[in-house]
Structure formats: structure tokens, C-alpha cells
Amino acid sequence: MASTFLLPYRRQIFYSLAALVFTASAMLSIGQGLRLLIDQGIATASSDRLAHYVLVFMGLAVALAVGTFARHYWVTWLGERVVADIRAKVFNHLIDLHPGFFEQNRALEIQSRLTADTTLLQSVVGSSISMALRNLILMAGGIIWLFITNVKLSVIVMISVPLVITPILFFGRRVRHLSSKSQDKVADVGAYVGEILGNIRTVQAYNHQALDKQRFHGIVEAAFDMAKQRIVQRSLLITVVIVLVLGAVSIMLWVGGHDVIAGRITGGELAAFVFYAVIVGSSVASISEVIGELQRAAGAAQRIIELLQSTSAILAPPQPGALSQPVQGRIDIQSLKFAYPTRPEVFAIHDLTLNIRAGETLALVGPSGAGKSTLFDLLLRFFDSQEGSILLDGVDIRTLDLNSLRTCFALVAQTPALFYGNILDNIKYARPSATQDEVEAVAKAAHAHEFIMKLPNGYQTHLGDAGIGLSGGQKQRLAIARAILADAPILLLDEATSALDAQSEHWVQQALDTLMQGRTTLVIAHRLATVKNADRIAVLNHGRLDALGTHQELMETNALYRTLASLQFKLGEDKEIFRGSDALST
């Protein structure tokens, strides 16, 4: 996978390889410098010659240092650049996947893959691969110099090579398997931390800290146990390699020492040979260690590839159709059947047929599980129905480009979605090109401008995660301002005023009444005022349309609606709350 991301940076790869070859050559040259220093400097007892060869040795050391700087810079740069590209590609892929994917895969685990796994890849690309190539060059060059220096001693060293390669192959497969499982356990740790800290108020409100500590301890220990198994395998691999390599060097020293005593080779030749033997041995040991890192990276890469290979179940057609402009907002739902992928045997929408006129306000009421929120999901194509169709201005929404379709809708959920950042950016989320004046205008319409200006930095005030620091009503007003700014022909409101106090609701309702004129509006109704003001009311029950009509008509003709009204609507009051009940929760 990394090779795909490396190809755009051929020039930097060339610089890295050039610096790598240069440093390896300088390192190998030090062996010859050491031989000359001993045989031509120390052995001759000449101060001048000794000084000359000491300078040669120092020159080689300086060349090695300069080359190492260049190699480290370019290799590390490549690692950081490639991982940044991988993260961007994975994120760009994930953000276009349908919401159902995130129902079947934990978002926090995906987040761990995007951070921890890519960090591991950065270490490999920016360090391990460079070390592997460097040590391969040193090993190859060292072997050549070994034979040039002394053939007999070189044979002794070479005998150990097959002995070293065998355990690398044996343990390597185990390390790779355990590395992948270890990364999964680490992802579990990150996911649990994110979940608990993201709901810290609930955790502390129920005094759940002790149990969560206990559970987290179990997850951490499971990750540690898996890591321990991987560490044991890697440690065994390194231990065996070191014993075999240094054992061969010891035998070589014993034979070489006798040759020096017998006068068959010089002390400088033996010193150079020992240097190259150590170079070869340490290179083999380093390569065996790097292979362990590469095995871990292979597991991480596989997890990243799984994300990149995930396909969205919601796709735009190759040649999408087009809506006539301006969009009128007529919606025709025909024989719709839908079941969530996680519950394929239970239909959330069952044989639903409903025609919504352009510009009308339709309230959706019904007991829990009636399919009200599911209908919103289908209109926005977060999911596709198994049967039936939804037509927008007579065009099947599955034939439209997803961006074009969703531009037709403005959504205000009962629990508003706010993002980390300032208030201005949160309102402009619906239309990033909006000016400050336009943002302030919609904030005033949503009765949010006054409280925003009382904040320390006004529209530049930063919000915490999910709008921490604001009241529920303030969050809702910001979400409403965002929807007004979108200026879409169809509004989807999950009781947009449910979190507001009476005074704020009055002003926001006035703004919504103005905004809803000439627009198709679907409201999941939790309040009597919303129901009374709707042009029509659709009563949903178990995914089916139970009744359709005005409030008065349904009170006279539909038993389910009368029951819901008597339980939740406290008839005769305009501010009675239709919320907090299982009977009408979405």
C-alpha cells in the first residue's frame, strides 16, 4: 500500500536513496581507514603517517555524519508526508460512506485505526524501511569486503547466514499475526476511552467510575497480554540472531588470532575483518528486528486497507438525473418498505404511501418505532429502501446526484449537532460562503444573536465538543440559524423548538413560520402547537400510515390519534409539551 503513496515523491526518494548509499559507503570505508591506521600508522611508528591516517579516518567520520543528516531528513520527511496522505485518503473515503456503515463499525475504533495504525506506518516508512535498506547495503558491502580481506575467515562468517535466516522466517509469520491482533486490542482501548470521556457527565451522574475503571483495566490488560505474546516472539527472534551472529564472530576471532600470531595476516587486516564482521552481524540482527516492525506494519496496513476497500451502499448513478429549477418540493412516497441492515427482519417502514404537496407543512406523529425518523433518513438517502420509491418533484431520488439531492433539504434534529470551533463556523456550516451580515441576520431570525453577543468573543467564541458550554435552548437556536441559512426548499424539523423556553420559542416560532412559507416542511411533532399549525397530520404506526388529516379530523376519526392526544397533548393549552414520553419518542 505504501508504494502507491510513495510514487508521487520520486525526487525525494532519490535523495533518500542517494544519502543512504553515501552513508553506507562511508561506513564501509571506515573499515579500510581502520586497517590503514593500524598497519600504515601505528605499526610503522611514524608520527607523520599516524597523523595522516588519523585525518583520513576523521574525514570519513565527517562524511558519515553529513550523509546521516541528509538520510535522516529525507527519509523522515517521506514518512510524515506519506502518512499525511494516507490519513487524508482514508478520511476522504470514510466521510462519503453511508451512515449504515458506522452502525456496523464503531466510529471510535475507526478513529483509532486512522491515528494509531497510521502512526505505526509512519514509523515504518520514515525509519524502519530506511534501516532495512541501509543494513542490506552494509551487509552486502561488508560481505564483499570480508572476502577481499580474508577468504578463509569469510567462509566461517557465511556459514552462520542460513542459521540466522531460518529463525527470521519462522518467527516472522507469528509476529505478523500477533501484531494485527495487538493493534485490534489497542483500538479497543482507544474506543473505550473515547466513549467514556464523551459521556463523562452520565458516567459521574450514575457514580459509574469504579465499574468503568474495572472494565477499562480488563481491556488494557487484554491489550497488554496480546502485546506480551508479540514481544516474546520478537525477543526470541532477536536473541537467537544475536547468539548465532556473535557465536560466528567469536569463532572467526579465534581462527584469525592464530593467523596473526603465525604471521599469515596483519593486525590491521584482522581489525578490518572484525569491523566488517561486526557490520555484517549487526546488519543481520537489525534486519531481523526491522522485519518484526514490518510485520506489525503489515497488520496495521491491512486494517487501513480494509477501511479503504469499504464500499458505500448509497451511490449516485453514473449519469444522474436533474431536478427542474427552482425545486418545488413535492414529495411522493410510493409503497415504501425499509428495514435497517442491523435488523433486516424488522421493517421500520412497511408499505408506506404518502403524497406531500409542495409548500405544505406535514406533521408526523406516532408511537415509538412508528418510523418517523426513519422517513427522514430515507428522504436524505442515508439509507435506501428495499422496495418502493421516493419521488421529489416527480423524479426518483435514487437517480439524483447525492449532493444535489441533499441541497434540497435543511435538517434540524431534536438533539442539535454542533462542532468544535467557533459559533460563526457552526452557523456557516450550512453555507460556508455566507458573509458575516448574512450569518447575523439568520441568528437574529433564530433569536440567537442576543445571547451570542453576550458571550466573551461574540461570533468568534469557541465551543467545546458538541457545543459544551451552551444550554440546550442555545444549541437549538444555533441549529435553527444554520437551517435558515441553508435556504433549502424542504425543511425537516424534529420539533426544532422543543428545547426552548417560552419566550425564545415565541420568537423562533415566528422565524420558522416566516421561513416555512412557500417551503415544504416535515415536522416530527412533539407539541400541540406544531400539530395545530400543520396543514395536515400523518399518523404513523409500525411503519404504516394509520391516518392522514387535520387535527380536528383525526380527533373525530382516528382512535390512535385521540389516544396520543389525550396522553400527550393536554388539550386546551398552547404550550403543552409532547416530549419525554416513550409513546412518542423517535
HELIX and SHEET records of a PDB file:
HELIX    1   1 ALA A    2  LEU A    6  1                                   5    
HELIX    2   2 LEU A    7  TYR A    9  5                                   3    
HELIX    3   3 ARG A   10  LEU A   36  1                                  27    
HELIX    4   4 LEU A   37  ILE A   42  3                                   6    
HELIX    5   5 SER A   47  LEU A   94  1                                  48    
HELIX    6   6 PRO A   99  GLN A  104  1                                   6    
HELIX    7   7 ALA A  107  SER A  112  1                                   6    
HELIX    8   8 ARG A  113  ASP A  117  3                                   5    
HELIX    9   9 THR A  118  SER A  123  1                                   6    
HELIX   10  10 VAL A  124  SER A  128  3                                   5    
HELIX   11  11 ILE A  129  THR A  149  1                                  21    
HELIX   12  12 VAL A  151  GLY A  198  1                                  48    
HELIX   13  13 ILE A  200  ALA A  205  1                                   6    
HELIX   14  14 GLN A  209  ILE A  261  1                                  53    
HELIX   15  15 GLY A  267  GLN A  309  1                                  43    
HELIX   16  16 LYS A  372  LEU A  379  1                                   8    
HELIX   17  17 ILE A  397  THR A  399  5                                   3    
HELIX   18  18 LEU A  402  ARG A  406  1                                   5    
HELIX   19  19 ILE A  423  ILE A  427  1                                   5    
HELIX   20  20 LYS A  428  ALA A  430  5                                   3    
HELIX   21  21 GLN A  436  ALA A  445  1                                  10    
HELIX   22  22 HIS A  449  LYS A  454  1                                   6    
HELIX   23  23 GLY A  458  GLN A  460  5                                   3    
HELIX   24  24 ASP A  465  GLY A  467  5                                   3    
HELIX   25  25 GLY A  472  ALA A  486  1                                  15    
HELIX   26  26 ALA A  502  MET A  516  1                                  15    
HELIX   27  27 LEU A  528  ASN A  533  1                                   6    
HELIX   28  28 HIS A  551  THR A  557  1                                   7    
HELIX   29  29 ALA A  559  LEU A  564  1                                   6    
HELIX   30  30 ALA A  565  PHE A  569  3                                   5    
SHEET    1   A 4 ILE A 349  ILE A 356  0                                        
SHEET    2   A 4 ILE A 331  PHE A 338 -1                                        
SHEET    3   A 4 GLU A 387  LEU A 392 -1                                        
SHEET    4   A 4 VAL A 395  ASP A 396 -1                                        
SHEET    1   B 6 PHE A 409  VAL A 412  0                                        
SHEET    2   B 6 ILE A 490  LEU A 493  1                                        
SHEET    3   B 6 THR A 520  ILE A 524  1                                        
SHEET    4   B 6 THR A 361  VAL A 365  1                                        
SHEET    5   B 6 ARG A 536  ASN A 541  1                                        
SHEET    6   B 6 ARG A 544  GLY A 549 -1                                        
SHEET    1   C 2 GLY A 421  ASN A 422  0                                        
SHEET    2   C 2 HIS A 462  LEU A 463 -1                                        
END                                                                             
